[in-house]
Each structure stands twice: as structure tokens, then as C-alpha cells.
Amino acid sequence: MAIQLSRSERKRRIKKVEQLVRQLVELSEQDIKKLPCDHQILELFLEAQPLKGGTKKRQIKYITKILKNEPISGLYDFLARRKGRALKNKEQFHELKYFRDTLLNEAIAARKVLRSEQQELAETWASATIDEITKKIPTVDAIALSRLSAIFARTRQARHSREIFRLLRAAREQMDRTSTHQG
């Protein structure tokens, strides 16, 4: 006996498919070409990308109509992997910015304290933030972070801040590469 869906349930399911289609249309052309679906449907997605306004909405509705009777779990999985990677990258970017900003603020504060005592911040100064960073990203060059943050505290030149960020990002990428090769 086939399960009879209520009219409201059918509408809800179609809305979910439409939301999926809308998100897929927003992907890049290269990502759309990798979608696990029929060639004609890929063409419809590619046609929908440059469209604007009502035309785009009609194309999305048309793709939804075609997909409502097709198995779409592969499309959901593809989107989840794609969005998951983007979210992870965004989260890591914000974490690295936080580490950099915290380190620079700590260096500025340490230099201010030392200046009040007529001393200068050494390039190899003790930093709680660097300790925290090395626990989270063991591959990072702690000495370079210490030196660059001390120079930034003294000169306030943005290039040193950018260099710290590049160091952190390179160490994070190296750590991610080694963990994927081992796992």
C-alpha cells in the first residue's frame, strides 16, 4: 500500500526541493558542473545562473518541478560537503584573525608596561597568547610570532600584522595537510 501524502506535506516537500535548487543555482559554474545529476538538469542549472528577477524564479520553479520526482539525496550530500568546507574555512579565518589581534594587543600592552619602567620589549618576549597558539597550531614558528609582534608593538606597521596572519595561516594549512595525509 502506497503512503498517501497530504496536500500540505507535498507542498512542504516541494518547498524544500525549491530551497535546495535555489542554493545550488548560487554555486559557481565549476561546482555546478560537478553536481551528481543528469546532463539536462546540469544545463538547466547553468542557464539559471545569469538570470535575474522573475526569470530566475521561473527557472528555479521549473528545475524544482523536474526534480520533485527524482532522487535528490546526492544533491543534498553535495551541497552539505560544499557548504561544510566553506564554513570550516570561514571559521578558521576568524580564529586566525582572533589569534593575531589578541597577540598584537598583548604585545602593545606589554610594551606599554615596559616603557613605563624605561625598558623596551625584547623580540623574544614571553607571551601567553603565543603559548595558546602553539597548543592549537603546534607547527607555527613561535619565535617568528614573538619577533613580529614585538616589532609591530614598536612600529605599528600593518605589514607586520599581515605577516603574522600569513604565518598563522601557513602553519594551519600545513597542519591540515599532514592530518589529512595521516587520516
C-alpha positions as CSV (number, residue, x, y, z in Angstrom):
1,M,0.0,0.0,0.0
2,A,1.5,3.4,-1.0
3,I,1.6,6.1,1.5
4,Q,-0.7,9.0,0.6
5,L,0.9,12.3,1.5
6,S,-1.4,15.2,2.5
7,R,-1.5,18.2,0.2
8,S,0.3,20.3,2.8
9,E,3.1,17.7,3.2
10,R,3.5,17.6,-0.6
11,K,3.8,21.4,-0.6
12,R,6.4,21.4,2.2
13,R,8.5,18.8,0.3
14,I,8.3,20.8,-2.9
15,K,9.4,24.0,-0.9
16,K,12.4,22.1,0.4
17,V,13.4,21.0,-3.1
18,E,13.0,24.6,-4.3
19,Q,15.3,25.8,-1.5
20,L,17.8,23.2,-2.5
21,V,17.6,24.3,-6.1
22,R,18.0,28.0,-5.1
23,Q,21.2,27.2,-3.2
24,L,22.6,25.1,-6.0
25,V,22.0,27.8,-8.6
26,E,24.1,30.2,-6.4
27,L,27.1,27.9,-6.6
28,S,30.0,28.6,-9.0
29,E,29.9,27.2,-12.6
30,Q,32.7,24.7,-11.8
31,D,30.7,23.4,-8.8
32,I,27.5,23.1,-10.7
33,K,29.3,21.0,-13.4
34,K,30.3,18.6,-10.6
35,L,26.7,18.1,-9.4
36,P,25.7,14.4,-9.3
37,C,22.7,14.6,-11.7
38,D,21.5,14.2,-15.3
39,H,23.2,16.3,-18.0
40,Q,20.0,18.1,-19.0
41,I,19.4,19.2,-15.4
42,L,23.0,20.5,-15.2
43,E,22.3,22.6,-18.3
44,L,19.2,24.0,-16.6
45,F,21.2,25.0,-13.6
46,L,23.8,26.7,-15.8
47,E,21.1,28.5,-17.7
48,A,19.6,29.8,-14.4
49,Q,22.8,31.3,-13.1
50,P,23.0,34.5,-15.0
51,L,19.2,35.2,-14.9
52,K,17.7,37.9,-12.7
53,G,14.4,38.6,-11.0
54,G,11.3,36.8,-12.1
55,T,13.1,34.9,-14.9
56,K,15.4,33.3,-12.4
57,K,12.5,32.4,-10.1
58,R,10.6,30.8,-13.0
59,Q,13.7,28.8,-14.0
60,I,14.1,27.7,-10.4
61,K,10.5,26.6,-10.2
62,Y,10.9,24.7,-13.5
63,I,14.0,22.8,-12.2
64,T,12.1,22.1,-8.9
65,K,9.2,20.7,-10.9
66,I,11.6,18.3,-12.8
67,L,13.5,17.3,-9.6
68,K,10.4,16.7,-7.4
69,N,10.1,13.2,-8.8
70,E,13.8,12.5,-8.9
71,P,16.1,11.1,-6.2
72,I,17.8,14.2,-4.8
73,S,19.8,12.9,-1.8
74,G,23.0,13.1,-3.8
75,L,22.4,16.8,-4.4
76,Y,21.8,17.3,-0.7
77,D,25.0,15.5,0.1
78,F,26.9,17.5,-2.4
79,L,25.6,20.8,-1.0
80,A,26.4,19.7,2.6
81,R,30.0,18.9,1.7
82,R,30.4,22.1,-0.3
83,K,28.9,24.4,2.5
84,G,30.7,22.4,5.2
85,R,34.1,23.2,3.7
86,A,33.2,26.8,3.2
87,L,32.0,27.1,6.8
88,K,35.2,25.4,8.1
89,N,37.4,27.8,6.1
90,K,35.4,30.8,7.4
91,E,35.7,29.6,11.0
92,Q,39.4,29.1,10.6
93,F,39.9,32.5,9.1
94,H,38.1,34.2,12.0
95,E,40.1,32.1,14.5
96,L,43.4,33.2,12.9
97,K,42.3,36.8,12.9
98,Y,41.4,36.5,16.6
99,F,44.8,35.0,17.5
100,R,46.6,37.7,15.5
101,D,44.6,40.5,17.1
102,T,45.0,39.1,20.6
103,L,48.7,38.7,20.1
104,L,49.2,42.2,18.9
105,N,47.1,43.7,21.7
106,E,49.1,41.7,24.2
107,A,52.4,42.9,22.7
108,I,51.2,46.5,22.7
109,A,50.1,46.2,26.4
110,A,53.4,44.5,27.4
111,R,55.5,47.2,25.6
112,K,53.4,50.0,27.3
113,V,54.2,48.4,30.8
114,L,57.9,48.1,30.0
115,R,58.1,51.7,28.6
116,S,56.7,53.0,31.9
117,E,59.7,51.3,33.5
118,Q,62.1,52.7,30.9
119,Q,62.6,49.3,29.2
120,E,62.0,48.0,25.7
121,L,60.1,44.9,24.7
122,A,62.5,42.2,23.7
123,E,61.9,40.3,20.4
124,T,61.8,37.1,22.3
125,W,59.2,38.2,25.0
126,A,57.1,35.7,27.0
127,S,53.5,35.7,25.6
128,A,50.5,33.8,27.0
129,T,48.8,34.2,23.6
130,I,51.8,32.5,21.7
131,D,51.6,29.6,24.2
132,E,47.8,29.3,23.4
133,I,48.5,29.5,19.7
134,T,51.2,26.8,19.8
135,K,48.8,24.5,21.7
136,K,46.2,24.9,19.0
137,I,48.7,25.1,16.0
138,P,51.8,23.2,17.0
139,T,53.5,23.7,13.6
140,V,53.7,27.5,14.0
141,D,57.0,29.3,14.4
142,A,56.6,30.8,17.9
143,I,59.9,32.7,17.7
144,A,58.8,34.4,14.5
145,L,55.5,35.3,16.1
146,S,57.2,36.8,19.1
147,R,59.6,38.8,17.0
148,L,57.0,40.1,14.6
149,S,54.6,41.1,17.4
150,A,57.4,42.9,19.2
151,I,58.3,44.8,16.0
152,F,54.6,45.7,15.4
153,A,54.2,47.0,19.0
154,R,57.2,49.2,18.4
155,T,56.4,50.5,14.8
156,R,52.6,49.8,14.4
157,Q,53.3,49.0,10.7
158,A,50.5,46.9,9.2
159,R,52.8,44.8,7.2
160,H,54.0,43.0,10.4
161,S,50.4,42.3,11.3
162,R,49.8,40.8,7.8
163,E,53.0,38.8,8.1
164,I,51.8,37.3,11.4
165,F,48.5,36.4,9.8
166,R,50.3,34.7,6.9
167,L,52.5,32.8,9.3
168,L,49.4,31.5,11.2
169,R,47.6,30.6,8.0
170,A,50.6,28.7,6.6
171,A,51.0,26.8,9.8
172,R,47.3,25.9,9.9
173,E,47.4,24.8,6.3
174,Q,50.5,22.6,6.9
175,M,48.8,21.1,10.0
176,D,45.6,20.4,8.0
177,R,47.6,18.8,5.1
178,T,49.5,16.5,7.4
179,S,46.3,15.5,9.3
180,T,44.5,14.6,6.0
181,H,47.5,12.5,4.8
182,Q,47.6,10.6,8.0
183,G,43.8,10.1,8.3
